[in-house]
């Protein structure tokens, strides 16, 4: 939270949905709502990153298997 009462949220999703909110000290419900939305967006980003990481691992394994097959074929031709 910055000095002027603004909550600045970083990230690809956050920058489109919630770039900043002005919250006065008289509105604790609004602050709590921003915190809840921010947490939900962070959870979504974490889930997307985890899914992307898992996909990358699958592609890496497939590539390694293909490299093994190519190496086997190359050794047969020698």
Secondary structure, 3 states (H helix, E strand, C coil): CCCCCEEECCCHHHHHHCCEEECCCCCHHHHHHHHHHHHHHHHHHHHHHHHHHHHHHHHHHHHHHHHHHHHHHHHHHC
